[in-house]
Amino acid sequence: MKTNLFLLVLLLSNTLIYSQNIVAQYKFNGNANDNIGSSDGVIHNAVLTEDRFGNANSAYHFNGTNSYIEISNYVPFNFGLNDFSVAFWMKTTSTERETMFQKGSEYSEQAPQYWVRANDDYNNATLLFLTGNADPPSPYAATDTVVVNDGQWHHVIIQRSEKFLQLYFDCKLVATNYDVYRDVSDDIGVIIGAQNPHPGSSVISNYFDGSLDDFNIYDDDLSYVQIMDICADTVSNISEINSELNSINVYPNPSSKTLNIDGKYSFVEIYNSLGQKIFYSEYVKTINVESFEEGIYFVKIFNNEGIVFTKKIIFN
């Protein structure tokens, strides 16, 4: 009973936290207005449709040829070098490359921007999240392990978190990659359901063919518990997952000789401050860290559902 009460308090407290750093919300209930701010969307040939609960006029359908929602440049979307997150729902049967969300310019791969696409030709990815600016190469997190075009509703989260790009699909971390904090701010707005044209051009590309709903944009990264809370109705065993999350304990911190991990998990990875993976092991309770150089490291612990725990550790 005490455990259940703790988890409930934990979820509610995290709900309050992420409600404070949300900068825009598009519920698509009859319109494309921003439900908490002033960055309303302009609709171009997208039509209202049923959402994942069967509610009429509560999501938007995009035809894959000329429909999109345009949002003019809005200062809170310019995250610069900071962490950020975008969460939304999607449904498609298309096999063509299609963009669900983009902020910034498509002028080149390095232009200030961040976007998420499906059925991409980068590594034959079924889902891909990219950030870019004028300092190549543009980092991206991509996966070919998920099926996005089965005609079912799926939840997607893209986020930059402590120098890592993270891509979540139906509450599971499916791809991650190191990012040296590209500056993603520019004067180009957001486009939903397509990709912005090149500067000086009117050609919009990579139109989305399907339905999109419930876009939330945050000016910070989301914790694993917050992610579970946002997309809870996609996971049947959320209580089990949160119990595992609550049970993880990594200590001591700082550490000079050994690092102990208490709790149920599948494998552990340790990254240095450059984003290089320097350690991997399946389940182990104690790690000898005497040979590690002094500095800041990131311990990432996984179970079968994705990432369970991330902790910053100092080795001295």
C-alpha positions in Angstrom: 0.0 0.0 0.0 2.8 2.4 0.9 4.6 1.6 -2.4 1.4 2.3 -4.4 0.9 5.5 -2.6 4.5 6.6 -3.3 4.1 5.8 -7.0 0.9 7.8 -7.1 2.5 10.8 -5.4 5.5 10.5 -7.7 3.4 10.5 -10.8 1.3 13.5 -9.6 4.4 15.5 -8.7 6.0 14.8 -12.1 2.7 15.8 -13.8 2.9 19.2 -12.1 6.5 19.6 -13.2 6.0 18.9 -16.8 2.8 21.1 -16.9 5.0 24.0 -15.8 7.5 23.7 -18.7 5.1 23.0 -21.5 5.3 26.0 -24.0 2.6 25.0 -26.5 -0.2 22.4 -26.7 -2.4 21.5 -29.7 -5.3 19.2 -28.7 -6.9 19.6 -32.2 -10.4 19.7 -30.6 -12.2 21.4 -33.5 -9.3 23.7 -34.4 -5.5 24.0 -34.4 -5.2 26.6 -31.7 -2.6 26.6 -29.0 -4.4 25.7 -25.9 -2.0 27.3 -23.5 -0.2 30.0 -25.5 -0.6 32.3 -28.4 1.0 30.3 -31.3 -2.2 29.2 -33.1 -1.8 27.0 -36.2 -3.0 27.9 -39.7 -4.6 25.0 -41.5 -3.8 24.1 -45.1 -6.1 21.4 -46.5 -6.0 19.3 -43.3 -9.4 18.1 -42.1 -10.8 17.2 -38.7 -11.3 13.5 -38.0 -11.7 11.1 -35.1 -9.1 10.8 -32.5 -7.8 7.5 -30.9 -10.9 7.4 -28.6 -13.3 7.7 -31.5 -14.2 11.3 -30.7 -15.3 13.3 -33.8 -13.5 16.4 -34.9 -10.7 15.8 -32.3 -7.6 15.1 -34.5 -6.5 16.2 -38.0 -6.1 14.1 -41.1 -3.5 15.0 -43.7 -3.8 13.8 -47.3 -0.1 13.3 -48.1 -0.1 15.7 -51.0 -0.9 19.3 -50.0 -2.1 19.4 -46.4 -0.2 20.8 -43.4 -0.6 23.0 -40.4 1.7 26.1 -40.2 2.7 27.9 -37.0 4.7 31.1 -37.4 8.0 31.6 -35.6 7.3 31.6 -31.8 10.2 32.5 -29.5 9.5 29.7 -27.0 10.2 27.2 -29.8 13.7 28.5 -30.2 15.5 26.3 -27.6 19.0 27.3 -28.6 21.4 24.9 -26.9 18.9 23.8 -24.3 17.0 20.5 -23.8 13.5 20.2 -25.2 10.8 17.6 -25.9 7.9 17.2 -28.4 5.2 14.6 -27.9 2.4 13.6 -30.2 0.1 10.8 -31.5 0.3 9.6 -35.1 -1.6 7.1 -37.4 -0.5 6.2 -40.9 -0.4 3.4 -43.5 2.0 5.2 -45.9 5.3 3.7 -47.0 6.6 7.0 -48.3 8.9 9.3 -46.4 6.8 11.7 -44.4 7.3 14.4 -41.8 5.2 14.7 -38.7 6.8 17.8 -37.2 9.5 20.3 -38.1 10.9 23.5 -36.5 13.3 25.4 -38.7 14.6 25.3 -42.2 15.2 22.4 -44.6 17.8 24.5 -46.5 20.5 21.9 -45.7 21.0 19.1 -43.2 23.0 21.5 -41.0 20.5 24.4 -40.9 19.1 25.2 -37.4 16.2 22.8 -37.1 14.7 19.8 -35.4 12.3 17.3 -37.0 10.9 13.8 -36.9 10.0 11.7 -40.0 8.7 8.3 -40.8 9.8 5.8 -43.5 13.0 7.7 -43.9 15.9 6.7 -46.2 18.5 7.5 -43.6 19.7 4.0 -42.6 16.3 2.7 -43.9 14.8 4.1 -40.7 11.1 3.7 -40.0 11.4 6.6 -37.5 14.0 9.3 -37.4 14.7 12.4 -35.2 17.3 15.0 -36.3 18.7 18.2 -35.0 21.0 20.5 -37.0 22.8 23.8 -37.4 25.8 25.1 -39.3 28.2 22.7 -37.6 28.1 19.4 -39.4 27.3 16.6 -39.2 23.8 16.8 -38.0 23.1 14.2 -35.3 20.1 12.0 -35.4 18.5 9.1 -33.6 16.9 6.5 -35.9 15.4 3.1 -35.7 14.2 0.4 -38.1 12.8 -1.8 -35.3 9.3 -0.3 -35.0 6.3 -0.5 -37.4 4.7 3.0 -37.7 2.5 2.4 -40.8 0.1 -0.3 -39.5 -2.9 2.0 -39.4 -2.9 2.1 -35.6 -2.5 5.1 -33.3 1.1 5.4 -31.9 2.7 7.8 -29.4 6.0 9.5 -30.2 8.3 11.6 -28.1 11.5 13.2 -29.4 13.7 15.0 -26.9 17.2 16.3 -26.3 18.3 15.3 -22.9 21.8 16.1 -21.4 23.6 15.9 -24.8 21.6 12.8 -26.0 18.9 12.7 -28.6 16.2 10.3 -27.6 13.3 8.8 -29.6 10.4 7.1 -27.8 7.8 5.0 -29.6 4.8 3.9 -27.5 6.6 4.7 -24.3 9.7 2.7 -25.2 13.1 4.2 -26.0 13.8 2.9 -29.5 16.8 5.1 -30.5 19.4 7.4 -28.9 22.4 9.2 -30.1 24.9 11.8 -28.8 24.4 15.5 -29.6 27.0 18.2 -28.9 24.1 20.6 -28.3 23.5 22.1 -31.7 21.8 25.5 -31.6 18.3 24.9 -33.0 17.1 28.5 -32.9 16.2 30.4 -36.1 13.4 32.6 -37.5 11.6 29.8 -39.3 8.4 28.5 -37.7 6.9 25.1 -37.1 5.2 23.0 -39.7 3.0 19.9 -38.8 2.3 17.3 -41.4 5.1 18.3 -43.9 8.6 19.7 -44.2 9.4 23.4 -44.6 10.6 24.6 -48.0 14.1 25.7 -48.8 14.6 29.4 -48.2 13.7 31.3 -51.4 11.5 28.4 -52.5 7.8 27.6 -52.1 8.2 23.8 -52.4 7.0 22.0 -49.3 8.0 18.4 -49.2 7.5 15.1 -47.3 3.8 15.5 -46.8 2.3 13.3 -44.1 -0.5 10.9 -45.1 -2.5 10.0 -42.1 -3.8 11.5 -38.8 -2.0 13.4 -36.1 -3.1 14.6 -32.6 -2.2 16.0 -29.3 1.1 17.8 -29.8 2.8 19.0 -26.7 6.0 21.0 -26.8 8.2 21.4 -23.8 11.2 23.6 -23.0 13.1 20.8 -21.2 13.6 17.1 -21.3 11.1 14.7 -19.7 11.9 12.2 -17.0 11.1 8.5 -17.6 8.2 8.8 -15.1 6.8 11.8 -16.9 7.0 10.0 -20.2 5.2 7.0 -18.7 2.5 9.4 -17.4 2.1 11.2 -20.8 1.6 8.0 -22.8 0.3 5.7 -20.1 -2.6 4.3 -22.0 -0.2 2.7 -24.5 1.5 0.5 -21.9 -0.4 -2.4 -20.3 2.2 -3.0 -17.6 2.9 0.6 -16.5 2.6 -0.3 -12.8 5.3 -3.0 -13.2 7.5 -0.6 -15.2 7.2 2.1 -12.6 7.9 -0.4 -9.8 11.2 -1.3 -11.5 12.0 2.4 -12.0 11.4 3.1 -8.3 13.6 0.2 -7.2 16.7 1.3 -9.0 19.5 2.7 -6.8 23.0 3.7 -8.0 25.6 4.5 -5.4 27.9 5.9 -4.1 28.1 9.2 -5.9 30.9 10.4 -6.2 32.6 7.1 -6.5 36.3 6.1 -6.7 36.4 2.3 -6.5 33.1 0.6 -7.1 29.7 1.5 -8.3 26.7 -0.4 -6.9 23.4 -0.9 -8.6 20.4 -2.2 -6.7 17.2 -3.2 -8.5 15.8 -5.2 -11.3 17.1 -4.4 -14.8 18.5 -6.1 -18.0 21.8 -4.3 -18.8 23.8 -1.1 -18.0 25.8 1.3 -20.1 28.2 4.0 -19.0 29.0 7.1 -21.2 31.7 9.7 -20.7 31.1 13.4 -21.1 31.8 13.2 -24.8 29.0 10.7 -25.3 31.3 7.8 -25.9 30.1 4.4 -24.5 32.9 3.1 -22.3 31.2 0.3 -20.5 28.5 -2.3 -21.1 27.3 -5.2 -19.0 24.3 -7.4 -18.6 22.9 -7.4 -15.1 25.6 -6.9 -12.5 25.4 -5.6 -8.9 28.8 -4.0 -8.6 31.1 -2.3 -11.2 34.8 -1.7 -10.6 35.5 1.9 -11.7 39.1 2.3 -10.4 40.4 2.3 -13.9 38.0 5.1 -15.1 39.5 8.6 -15.5 38.2 11.3 -13.1 35.2 13.2 -14.5 31.5 13.2 -15.1 29.8 10.1 -16.5 26.2 9.0 -17.4 24.9 5.6 -16.2 22.1 4.4 -18.3 20.2 1.4 -17.1 17.7 -0.5 -19.3 15.0 -3.2 -19.0 13.0 -4.9 -21.7 10.7 -1.9 -22.0 13.5 0.7 -22.8 15.5 3.0 -20.6 14.6 2.7 -16.9 17.0 5.0 -15.2 19.6 7.6 -16.1 22.0 9.0 -13.5 24.9 11.5 -13.6 27.9 10.1 -11.7 31.2 11.6 -10.7 34.2 9.4 -10.6 37.1 10.7 -8.6 
